[in-house]
Amino acid sequence: RGRDLRLASACFGAAGPVSADSIHMTNLPWCLEARAIAAEFGIGRVLLVNDFEAAANGIEALAPADSEMLQHGEPLPQAARVVIGAGSGLGVAYALPRGKRYQVIAGEGGHAGFAPADDEQLRLWRALHAQLGRVSVEHVVSGPGLMRIYEFLRAELPPAPALRESVRTEGAAAISRYALEHGDALACRALDLFIACYGAVAGDHALTVTARGGVYIAGGIAPKILGRLASGGFMAAFNAKSAHTQMNLRIPVQVVTTERLGLLGAALIAARRA
């Protein structure tokens, strides 16, 4: 109190690729610039990172109470990790062991192409392709993606009036709520299809780096549907990898339940690079 405090360093995570100390956010018309933020707030050094780079760094600071296990697997020390999370979009990052620490590789994995795994998903892909052209994973595995799945399925299974009105006012949150609390047939089918797609994508990324260090399901959606994720559909899709099913069965999978994962990671990055 009564003193002027000056931050030596700060780190901000945002949803978008980092280029030349700036981030053009993927789903917002915003551009963040490190120099401008440093000048505005009098910070010695400002670091901008992809939001899932921050999240992947935050894994090291998680407490046991900050996550719930879906698959124990057979973890190996100093092995590759995957952090993936659906919310308004889909973020992905890898953490690869480098000596005693991890090097985090963040990218735009949510914008990879969506690969349908069965006839229903193929019909979903065709419907979305007619609307969007190229269909990315994020078009399906995200809050807006759950809405698209609902719209696709309602052509076959018309919604009850209460669900239709709730979705109109609340969006995707209403679909999850009606599935979990009311057992609504359309909402359950939409949520289960979403979960199957989510599990398949997470399993693909786990397979890419043989993530025996663990797969961490982050983002805002997973903690809210934890019981449904744990009921089997997510892990069935995660592990359905033909010749490499046994490999994925050895990979630990857990849902991050704390909302502070990105904040923890950003704090660690700022401290290390101060």
Summary of the structure (lengths in Angstrom):
residues: 274
radius of gyration: 19.7
end to end distance: 23.8
largest distance: 66.6
contacts: 915
relative contact order: 0.18
helix: 49%
strand: 21%
